[in-house]
């Protein structure tokens, strides 16, 4: 087994298969910052096709948010809502200037 292992692994005395597996698992099992950033970017640029049922695509978006939270990047619920509202669901929103303003107390 020693002849096929990289020199730097042998330096750490990882000659047993179980120790080698645990060493590699500990070193490479968690996603790095680039992977987490790619998932976050995917949520920001997520689009829904107007030709099909949006439910599976919304579930995919939810899966991305769940993966981010699993990687210790907690996305506030407000960001979930803003992301969902910004998707093109075929809904036309009125301009903000046409929305009724709340009454101010007198």
C-alpha positions, 0 to 999 in steps of 0.5 A, a space after each residue: 500500500 505504501 508504494 501507491 500513496 502520496 509522500 505527504 500522506 505517508 509523512 502523516 503516518 497514514 499507512 493503514 486504510 482505515 486511518 487513511 480513509 478517516 484522514 481524507 474524510 476529515 480533510 475533504 468532506 466539508 464544502 469549501 467557501 467556493 462551493 457555498 458561494 456557488 450555491 448562494 449565487 445560484 439562488 440569486 440568479 434562479 429563474 422559473 420557466 413559465 411553461 410548466 408547474 412552478 412547484 418542482 422548481 420552487 422545491 429546487 430553490 428550497 433545496 438550495 436554501 437548505 443546502 446553504 443552511 446545512 453548510 452553516 450559512 443561514 439565510 434569513 426568512 426575509 431573503 427567502 421571501 424576497 428571492 421568491 417574490 423576485 422570480 418571474 412567475 407571470 405575475 405583474 406587480 403594480 408600480 410602487 407609486 400606485 400602491 395605497 399608502 398607509 394612513 398616517 396618524 393625525 
